[in-house]
Amino acid sequence: MFKFWLFLHFTGLSIWLGSLLAIILILVMMKKHLGSKELSAIVKKITRIGNILVHPSAFFVLLSGVLMIISMNLNAKPFYLAFMERVGGITVLITIIGVSLFGRKLVKKLTQLEVDGEVLKHTRSINNYIMMMLLSILLVLAVIFVVSFRF
């Protein structure tokens, strides 16, 4: 059963990081061309698709990681496992909560601008959303680094 959870762990991790990176790259390229209603609609769809991909995959990483650690039955965990358990769990929570909040703020701003008949020209809300996703990626990479070298 451990190998099954490990497979789910790696699959969730790759979908999680891949979708975050793809969304970041798309939004960075789109920032330069803001100013149309079509782009605002596309940004809203990208945010929705990101939530569909990022949150479940991050949750599967957390769930499979917890189940793998439980199945190990270790009394004294090495540092890298304790680090992965604690910092990895916090990273999942930060990702799910932070990306959701900043994504919701971005969508609300775009919706309000559409109601007012305007378009998004300032990139502050998109930058905040991108920074939250970059923070999530950096935290995941820090956990992967520590676990890879088994500190």
N, C-alpha and C positions, 0 to 999 in steps of 0.2 A: 504494500500500500504506500510505502514511503516513496517509491519511484513514481507512482502516479501523482502524488502531491508535489513532488519535485518538478515533474513535467508541467503541471498546472502553474507552479510558481514561476518557472522560466517563461512559459507562454504568456502569462499575465504581465510579467515584467517587460517582455519585449513589446507587447501591445501597448502597455502603459507608456513606456519611453518613446516608442515609435510614433504614437499618436500625438504626444506632447510636442515632439520635435517637428512633425509635419505641420501641426497647427501653428507653431511659432514661425516656421519658415513662410507659410502662406500669409499670415498676418503681417509679418515684416515686409513682405513684398507688396501687400495691398495698402499699407500705410501711406505709401508715396502717391497713391492714386485716389485718395479719399475725396469725397465731394459729390458723389452721385447716390441716388436712392437704391440703385441696383447693388452697388457695393455694400451699402448698409444692410440690405437683405441677405447678401452672401455672408457677411460677417456674422449675422445672427444665426444663419444655418450652420456655419462652421463652429460656432460656440455650442450649438445644440448637438451636433455630431461629436464634438469633443467630449461633451458630458456623457454621451452614450458610450464612447469608447474608453475614456480615461477612468471614470469612477468604477465601473464593474471590474475592469482589469486590475485596478489598484486594490479593490476589495478582495479579489481572488488571490492576489499576492499576499495580502494580510492573512486571509483564511488558511491558505495552503501552508504558509510559514508557521502559523500557530500549530496547525495539525502535525507538521513535521517535527517541531520542537517537542510537542507532547509525546509523539511516538518514539523519540530518542531515549526517553527515561534517564536523563542525565541528572545526577545529583549536583555536581559542581560544573557549571557551564564554562567553557573557555571564553575569554574576553570577546572574541569575534562573534560568537553566538549571542552573547548577552547584548553586544552592541547592535547586532542585526535585529534582535528581538525588540529592543527599546527604541533605537533611533529609526529603524525601519517602520515600526508601528506608528511612531509620531509622524514620520514622513507621509505615510498613507493618509493619516487623519488631516495633516496640513494640506495635502493635495486635494482631498475630497472637499474639505471645508473651504479652503482658500480659493481654489479654482472655481468652485461653485459661486462663492460670493462675488468675486471680481467679474466672472462671466455674467452673473445676473445684473450687476451694476452696468456693465457695458450694454447688455441687451435693453435694459430700462432706459439708458441714455439714448440709444438709437431709436427706440420706440417713441420716446418723448419728442425727439427731434423730428421724427416723421409726422407726428400729430401737429407739431408747430409748423410744418411745411419746410423745415430746414434739413440740412445734411451735416454729418459729422466732418468737421474740418480740422479740429484739434485732436491730437493723438494721445492725450493724457490717459484716457480710460483704456485705450487699446494697449498703451505702454504698461499700465499697471497689470493688466491681464497677462501680457507677455512676461513681465517680471515675475509674477506669481508662478507661472509655468516653469520659467528658468530656475527659480528657487527649488521647485520640486525636483527638477532634473538633477541639479547639483547635489541635493540631499541624497537622492537615489545613487548617484555615482559615488558619493562618499561612503555609503554603506557597501556598495559593491567593491570599492577599493579595499576597505578594511577586511571584508570577508574573503576577498581573493588572496590577500597576503597572509591571512590568518594571524593577525596581530594578537 
